[in-house]
Amino acid sequence: MGTDEAMNVTQLTKRFGTFTALDDVSFSLRPGCTSLLGENGAGKTTLLNMIARVTTPTSGQIVGHDAIRIGYLPQRPALYPSLTPVETIRYAAELTGVTNVDPVHLLKRVGLEPVDRPAAHLSGGMRQRLGIAQALVHDPELLLLDEPVSALDPRGRREVLDLLSDLKRERMILYSTHVLPDAEEASDWVLLLRQGRLLMEGTVTDLLGSKSSIQVRLFNDVVTEDEWRTLPGVSHVTRSGTTWELETDAKDVTERALLQLLLERGLRLQSLHVGHPSLESLFLEVNA
Ligand SMILES: Nc1ncnc2c1ncn2[C@@H]1O[C@H](COP(=O)(O)OP(=O)(O)OP(=O)(O)O)[C@@H](O)[C@H]1O
């Protein structure tokens, strides 16, 4: 293991009967924050469960995870609905045999006031932060989080992603998500899983390459798919409802040509949004 690698996963495979949920996955976990990106059923939970030692691999190994303390926030964290945040932390500390935890301090660390309200009455974002605090009780060196933001509203999502960006300065984090922008937010490194296989790994910039997606909506939907396709830089055109999505590797050139086209045709723009390509088109790219 190199000095920068805290844990090595080697040829990890997990089968459930004849079904292979994780297939020959190898990577090294680095310091900082890594996101595990993949669609539903890609094998994210299966991988996290094995790193957290909840389940054992069918074959392959994980080297280094015995030497580090690991905290795990599962997809559906077990919070006792009737316990207040302080009681929740005290209970988690008792279960893990930790005696020196200051619940109020820990709750403040994750941005929660020690409110006198049972977990059942907290907002989704607050409950998730309480779950994170619970996973931090024994001061783990590696924090594993399974889809920590997917069930949250935009505000809760923002709060938790900001918290991860903050926490990654003091410990390693590995979190799973099926949404590309969530992977981009807090992570320094991304592992891309599909159907149990590790498709690629790298920084978000590596994964995206120079691809952008331009979403365009007109008041009159009169431009044809072929016309969008002939704009310079455009490699892929899809349509959802009245919105066209143009994938391009030269967004400025495409945008200019697009505006020129509208001007020439006297068409009015309803909305234009430049963002990342979808996860699906990333997969197409990798498989090409
Ligand atoms: N105990 C099990 N028995 C049989 N199949 C399982 C079991 N656990 C997971 N699987 C299957 O393994 C595959 C990967 O599941 P996993 O939960 O790891 O995916 P995931 O990427 O976490 O997806 P999600 O976002 O839906 O949680 C799925 O097809 C799932 O149905």
The ligand as an SDF file (V2000), in Angstrom:
LIG
                    3D

 31 33  0  0  0  0  0  0  0  0999 V2000
  -29.1950   -9.8010    0.1840 N   0  0  0  0  0  0  0  0  0  0  0  0
  -29.3570   -9.7830   -1.1450 C   0  0  0  0  0  0  0  0  0  0  0  0
  -29.8380  -10.8400   -1.8180 N   0  0  0  0  0  0  0  0  0  0  0  0
  -29.9870  -10.8340   -3.1590 C   0  0  0  0  0  0  0  0  0  0  0  0
  -29.6780   -9.7860   -3.9520 N   0  0  0  0  0  0  0  0  0  0  0  0
  -29.2030   -8.6910   -3.3380 C   0  0  0  0  0  0  0  0  0  0  0  0
  -29.0230   -8.6170   -1.9210 C   0  0  0  0  0  0  0  0  0  0  0  0
  -28.5320   -7.3940   -1.6160 N   0  0  0  0  0  0  0  0  0  0  0  0
  -28.4150   -6.7290   -2.7910 C   0  0  0  0  0  0  0  0  0  0  0  0
  -28.8140   -7.5090   -3.8120 N   0  0  0  0  0  0  0  0  0  0  0  0
  -28.8180   -7.1260   -5.2360 C   0  0  0  0  0  0  0  0  0  0  0  0
  -27.5270   -6.6840   -5.5750 O   0  0  0  0  0  0  0  0  0  0  0  0
  -27.5960   -5.5650   -6.4670 C   0  0  0  0  0  0  0  0  0  0  0  0
  -26.8410   -4.4040   -5.8930 C   0  0  0  0  0  0  0  0  0  0  0  0
  -27.5650   -3.9340   -4.7750 O   0  0  0  0  0  0  0  0  0  0  0  0
  -27.0670   -2.6910   -3.9100 P   0  0  0  0  0  0  0  0  0  0  0  0
  -28.0740   -2.4740   -2.8280 O   0  0  0  0  0  0  0  0  0  0  0  0
  -25.6600   -2.8930   -3.5090 O   0  0  0  0  0  0  0  0  0  0  0  0
  -27.1520   -1.5310   -4.9980 O   0  0  0  0  0  0  0  0  0  0  0  0
  -27.0560    0.0350   -4.7990 P   0  0  0  0  0  0  0  0  0  0  0  0
  -26.1110    0.5250   -5.8320 O   0  0  0  0  0  0  0  0  0  0  0  0
  -26.7620    0.3570   -3.3840 O   0  0  0  0  0  0  0  0  0  0  0  0
  -28.5070    0.4880   -5.2010 O   0  0  0  0  0  0  0  0  0  0  0  0
  -29.5710    1.3940   -4.4140 P   0  0  0  0  0  0  0  0  0  0  0  0
  -29.2110    2.7900   -4.7660 O   0  0  0  0  0  0  0  0  0  0  0  0
  -30.8530    0.9480   -5.0340 O   0  0  0  0  0  0  0  0  0  0  0  0
  -29.4560    1.0720   -2.9690 O   0  0  0  0  0  0  0  0  0  0  0  0
  -29.0840   -5.2830   -6.6870 C   0  0  0  0  0  0  0  0  0  0  0  0
  -29.4860   -5.8790   -7.8930 O   0  0  0  0  0  0  0  0  0  0  0  0
  -29.7510   -5.9550   -5.5060 C   0  0  0  0  0  0  0  0  0  0  0  0
  -31.0500   -6.3830   -5.8370 O   0  0  0  0  0  0  0  0  0  0  0  0
  1  2  1  0
  2  3  1  0
  2  7  2  0
  3  4  2  0
  4  5  1  0
  5  6  2  0
  6  7  1  0
  6 10  1  0
  7  8  1  0
  8  9  2  0
  9 10  1  0
 10 11  1  0
 11 12  1  0
 11 30  1  0
 12 13  1  0
 13 14  1  0
 13 28  1  0
 14 15  1  0
 15 16  1  0
 16 17  2  0
 16 18  1  0
 16 19  1  0
 19 20  1  0
 20 21  2  0
 20 22  1  0
 20 23  1  0
 23 24  1  0
 24 25  2  0
 24 26  1  0
 24 27  1  0
 28 29  1  0
 28 30  1  0
 30 31  1  0
M  END
$$$$
